[in-house]
Amino acid sequence: MSKPARPGRLGGFAFVGPFLLLYLGILIVPLLLGIYLSFNRADLFGYREWVGLGNYARLFADPVFYQSLLNTFEVAVLIVPPLTIIALLLALALNRATRSAAIFRGIFFSSSVLSVTIVTLVWRFILTPDAGLVAKLLTAMGRDPIPFLSDAHWTIPSLAITTIWWSLGFPIMLFLAGLQQIPQDMYEAAALDNASRWTTFRRITLPSLRRTLLLVVMLQTAAQLQLFGQAQLLTGGGPSGTSRTVVLFIYEVAFGRWELGYATATAEILFALVLAITLLQYWTVTRQESER
């Protein structure tokens, strides 16, 4: 005969159960339904036809998908490393218990609470070549305005600059939290040994922030591989698809061409890529730590 469940265990299930049900209903069930839908030719009106791997075979032969995938990786490379470095430097500068540091923390974090619509509207006023702020400055210096939003060489850097400005606040807060967890005794010992600022940063600060740094890189990589709003509102994916990201490609396929099954197959590929890249980053860093 099986033993009756302990009251404490039942109480634990009572606390965890609502979260598990919510997690199951919001994440797991839609994920499984999406996987099933990716094997069908489907539209937004309920039509379903089983095609097996047909959507995936078509996807891997689609040059537009490959271009959007390349654009997504390019914009992620232009965003994640500079964003991480700038956020770390600003966190080091703002890690002080002063009123001015608190004010600047609020200023840098304020951009993160804006919606993507407001952010793209602000940067459209800055980057537009006919009456934008940058155009007026260049004209005042006797130079021609740069078509940031219509030149294929400038669209992705424009998306990167906009996203870095928008996303700075949260990484700064994470780095500040990590810096405040470092024991001050370590810095005092370094000062007694007459260690330079660079040595202190390299030997104490950076190793202590290793896990925070990994968290920031993983979160930003996953976020930028799913970049959508900036590309849709700032450049529209143009010109000629040179700034179309994978999520914008999914949006156009699903709601522009009504090919829901094909769009879902693309979303599953993106999900697998994001998961694989973040797990690879985590495995690389943890392996380096275990070898030390």
N, C-alpha and C positions, 0 to 999 in steps of 0.2 A: 504494500500500500504506500502511496506517495504521501510525503509529509505535508501538512497544511502550510500554506505560505505564512511567513512571519508578518505580524502587523506592521513592523518597520519597513519591510520590503513593499507591502501594499501601499503604505504611505508614500514611499519613494516613487512608485509607479503613478500614483495619483498626481504628484507634482510634475513628473516628466511627461505623463501621457498627453496633456493638451498641447504641449510643444511638439511632441512627436507627430500627433495627428495633423497639426498645422503644417509642419515641415513636409509631411507626406503629401498633404493635399496641395500645397503651393509649389513644391519643388519636384518631388519624386514622380508623382502621377503625371504632371505635364511633361516631364522629361521622357517618360516611357511612351506617352501618347505621341510626342514629337518624333521619337525614333520610329514608331509604327507608321506615322504619317509620311515620313521621308521615303518609305517604300511604296508610296501610292502616287498616282497622278491625281491631284486634288485641286479644287478651287475654293473660293470663299462662299460658295452657295451650296455646299454639301456633297458635291460630286466626288466620288472616290473610285479609283481603278487601280488594282494591284499591279505594280510594274517591277517589283523586286529591286534589284540594284540599278535599274534603268536611270533613275535620277542622279545617282552617284557617277555612273559611266558618262552621262551627259555633262555633268559638272566638271569632271576631270578633262573633258575635251573642249571646255568653254574658255576662249581666250579672255573674255571680259572678266570672268571670275579670277583668272590668274593675274590680270592687271590690278584688280581690286585687292587681291591678296598681297601683291608686291607693294601697292600703295599703303596698305595697313602696316606692314612690317617697316616700311620706310618712315612713316610718321611715328611709329612706336620708338624706333631708334633715335629719331630726332627729339623725342620728348623725354623718355625715361631717364637717360643718363644726365642731361642738363638739369632736369627737374630735381633729381636726387641730390646732385652736387649743390645747386643753388639753395635748396631747402636746408641742407646740412649747414652750409655756411651762414645762412640767416639764423638758424637755430643757435649756432655757436655765438653769433653776435647778440642775440636776444636773450641768452641764458644769464640774465642778471635780474636781481631783485630791485629794480628801479622803476619809477613811474613812467619814464620815457620808453623803457623796454616793454612795459605792459601796453602802452598806447600803440607801439609799432606792431606788437603781436596782434592786437585787434585789427589794425589796418591790413596786415597781410592776410589774416584769416577772413576778412570781410568779403573778399572776392569769391570765396568758396561757397558762400550761402546764396549767391546769385544763380538764377536759372540760366540754362544754356541759351535761351532766347535773348535775355538781357546781355549776356556776355558777347554773343555774336553781333548784336546790334551796336554795342559800344565799339567793338573792333572793326565793324564795317565803317563807322564814322572815322576811325583812325586810318584805315588802310585803303579806302576807296580812292581811286586815282584822280577823280575830278575835283572833289572838295574835301578830301580827308585831311587829317592833321599832318600826316607824314608828307602828303602831296604839297600842302601849303609851305611846310618847312623847306622841302626841296626846291620849290619854285622861288622862295625867298633867297635861296642860295644860288639861284641861276641854273638849276638842274631840272631835267624833265621828270615828271612824276613816274613812279614805278607801278605798273599794273599788277599789284599783289594778288588780286582775286581773279584775274583773267589770263595771266601768263603761266604756262605749264611749269616753268622753272621756279615760280614763286608761290604757287598755291599750297603745296604741302608745307614749306617753311612757315607760311602764314598760319596754317592750322596748328603747327607746332607752337608758335609763339603765343597764339591765343590760348591754347590749352595749358601751357606752362603757367601763364599769368593766372588762369582760372583755378588751377589745381595746386597752387603753392601752399595754401593754408593748412590742409590736413597733414601733409608730410612734415611741415614745420612743427606742428603740435606733437606728432609722434617722436620726432627727434628731441624736442624739448623734454618730453616725458622720459625718454631714455637718458638724456644728460643729467636730469635731476635724480636718477637712480644710481649714478656713479658716486661712490664714497669720496668725500672730500679728503680723507686721510691719504689717499693715493696721490692727489695733487700736492698736498703738503709735503709728502715724502719726496716727490719729484722736485719741488722747490728747494728743499734742503740739499738735494744733490746737484743743484744748479743746472737742472735740465732746461733746455730751450723750449720755446712754445711748440716748435715743430716736433721735437722729440716727445714732448708730453702728449701732443695730439696723436702721434703715430704709435706710441707705446701704451698709452692709457685710454684716451678717448675713443679712438677708432676701434680697438679690440672690444671695448665695453659696449659699443654701439653695433656690434656685428649683427645681432639678431634683429635689432630695430632696422638696420640698413637692409637686411634681407626682406623683412616685412614690407618696407616701403617699395622696394624694387618689385616684389611679387605683386603687390596690390596695384601699382601703377602699370606694370606690364599687362596684367589682366584687364585693367580699365582701358588702356589705350588701344589694345587689340580690338576693343568693342566700340571704338570711337564712331559716333554717328551724328549727333546734333550739330556739331561745328561744321562737318563736311556738308550736311544738307542745307543749313541755313546760311553759311558763309560763302561757299563756292558752288553748291548744288552738284558736287561731284565733277565739275568741269575744270578746265575746258577739255572736251573729248575724253572724259573719264579719267583724267590724270590725277584727280583728287578723290575719286570714288573709293570708299573703304568697303570692307566686306559687309558690314552691317547695313550700309547704304545700298549695296547691291541686293541684300536680302529684302530690304524695304521695297526697292523698285520691282523686284521679281514678284513679291507677294501682293503688293497693293497697286502696282502699276500694270503688271501683266497677268495678275490673278493666278499665278502658278504656285499655289500654296505648298504642294508637295516638293517641288523643286527648291523653293525657298527654305523649307524645313530641312532638306538634305544639306544645304549650305550652312544652315545654323548648327547642325550636328557636327559638321567638319570643323567649324570655328570653335565649338565647344571642346572638341578633342584637341585642337591645337593649343588653346588657352590652358587646358588642363595639363597637357604634356610639357609645355614650356615652363609653367609655374612649378610643376613637380621636378623638372630638371634643374631649375634654379635652386630649389630647396635641397635636392639631393647633392648637388655640387658643393654647396656651402657646408652642409652637415658632414659630408665626407671629408672635406678639408679640416674641419674641427676635430673629427675623430682620429685623423692621422697625426695630429700634433701631440 
